Structure formats: C-alpha cells, structure tokens
Amino acid sequence: MALQWTDSLDIAISLDEAHPEVDPTQINFVDLMDWVMALPDFADHKARCGEKILEAIQAAWIEERED
C-alpha cells in the first residue's frame, strides 16, 4: 500500500517504527517532511504537502506514542 500525505495515521505509525528514539513533540516540520518522504511505502509529491498536513501527521504520531 502506497502512503499519501492524507494517510496521517499510517504515516505516524511508520515514523514511530522508523524513529523510536525521537520525541514527536520536538520535531520540526522540515525534518518531518523529509522523514515522511523517505519512508519506503511513501509515494506522493512534495508539492501536495502543507503545514496542516504536517500538523496532522505530528498530532497522530504524538497520539500513537501515547497509546
């Protein structure tokens, strides 16, 4: 399954698995975008990403970490 920017929960789960040492409340959006784009299953265009999408991914990652 190819991940798109709108798959915030699936992206958050993948990021949590790929970067267990990272505190998702402390990541900046530039790094977050780069890490999402580096995920093996990610297949979307950088131009489709915006601040609201990154906020949704970060929020989902924080929630995933708290569970």
N, C-alpha and C positions, 0 to 999 in steps of 0.2 A: 504494500500500500504506500503510495507516494504521499508525503506530507505537503500540505499547502499552508500558507500563512494563517488561514482561518481555523486550522486544526490545533488550537491553542493548548488544549488538554493533552493531546497526544505528543505535541512538541515538548510540553513541560515534563512529561514522563520520560521522554527520550533524553532531555537535558539533565534531568535528575540522575538518570543512569550513567550518562557520559561524564558528569561533573559532580560526583557526590561530595567533594570537598568544598564546593562553592556555596556561599550563603546567597541565595537568590535575592535577598533584600539589598544586597550591596553591589550587584552587577550594574554596569552602565549599559545604555541601550546600544552603543556601538559594538561592544563585545557580545551582547546578547544577539544582535542581528548576525554577527559573524559566526557565532556558535550554532545558531539555528541553520544557517546556510551550509555549515559544514556537516550537519547530520547526514548519515548515509542515505536515509529514506526521504530527504527533503528534495522537493522538485517544484519550486516556484520561483518567480522572478523577484529580484531585489526591489524593483520599482513598485511592486504591489504592497510593499511593507510601509507602515507608517507608525507614528508614535502610539496610537490607540491599539494597534495590533501588538506591538511590543509590550505595552502595559498589560494587555490581556494575557499574554504568554507569561510575563513575570508574575502576575497575580495567580495564575494557575499553578505555576511552579512553587510559589510560596505555599499555596494551599496543599499541593501534593506533598511537600516536605513536612507540613504539619500533621498530615494523616498518619 
